[in-house]
Amino acid sequence: MKDLLLAMKNKAADELDEIRDESELENARVKYLGKKGELTGVLRGMGTLSPEERPVIGALANEVRTMIENKIAQRKEALRKKALSARLLLEKVDVTAPGVCPPVGERHPLSKVQDELCSIFTSMGFDIVEGPEVEYDHYNFEKLNIPKNHPARDTQDTFYITENVLLRSQTSPVQVRTMEKQRPPIRIISPGRVYRSDAVDATHSPVFHQLEGLVVDKGITMGDLKGMLEYFAKQLFGEDTKLRLRPHHFPFTEPSAEVDVSCFVCGGKGCRVCKGEGWIEILGAGMVHPNVLRGCDIDPDIYSGFAFGLGIERIVMRKYNIDDMRLLYENDLRFLRQF
Ligand code: DAH
């Protein structure tokens, strides 16, 4: 029995030294010290020993047990330390490594110009209002003095939801919506998306952006319109900018004009940007038609007003010398990062 215990002691010591993880360690504990374990088995045989042998073997058995227990505790601690340092190594943060820089976005040139336009007009006391993109025929055409079968509808063919509901072809319906709700004095701008059933090419898109303006009060004249636009053009294109009004026709203004600014690249001499003309058309404008005022319950004998509408894409393209409108919608970062 003594030999058995000594052999067990050596075997257990070797085995425990080899152990690599905690579950193996637990198996070894059960194998030697468990209820059906090897050491327990030996102790059970103690009954057969002589009274002289018993204390000697008992002491040896205790020695073996203590050795095994200590060894298990040691191995456990060693394994814990090893696992901890492995984990520390794995989770190590190199604080000197360069950081991963999150890509920072830029404002789209269309948004930039729209913001610039809005801030010029708000500095003149205009309020910004918004109107729906899905609009009634009634507001988009009818109330703007464009009855059914009016030829002006041809140039503003759009997308119809039903016979009477459409995607607005211009921001002008916001004029009507504002005048229906608000009494003069009115001084608003309204930027937003508009739609037309146009095929995509370098200068056309079925979706684009306009900015509408409307002023209604007592005694508003074409002179006010011109003065205001002149101030606006100088703010946007520079102090030396000149303005030119050409007679035109819009159903909802009378008189109406197309408005050009002197070319901000060549100053009017003629260059590539203005296509040799010296002037760049930027917007349509005019005095609000009496029919439109009357339709909104505003008495044209007491009040008058002016309105204007500009295409934001056109201004962006001129300002940044972009020759293809599609570039504004493709979201190619190589293009967008230039602004
Ligand atoms: N709505 C017109 C268009 O899309 C632009 C316009 C012209 C707006 C004259 C106006 C205006 O307010 O007075 O072609």
Residues whose N, C-alpha, C, O or C-beta is under 5 A from the ligand:
A	BS01	DAH	S169 Q170 S172 G213 F250 T253 G284 A285 G286 A307 F308 G309
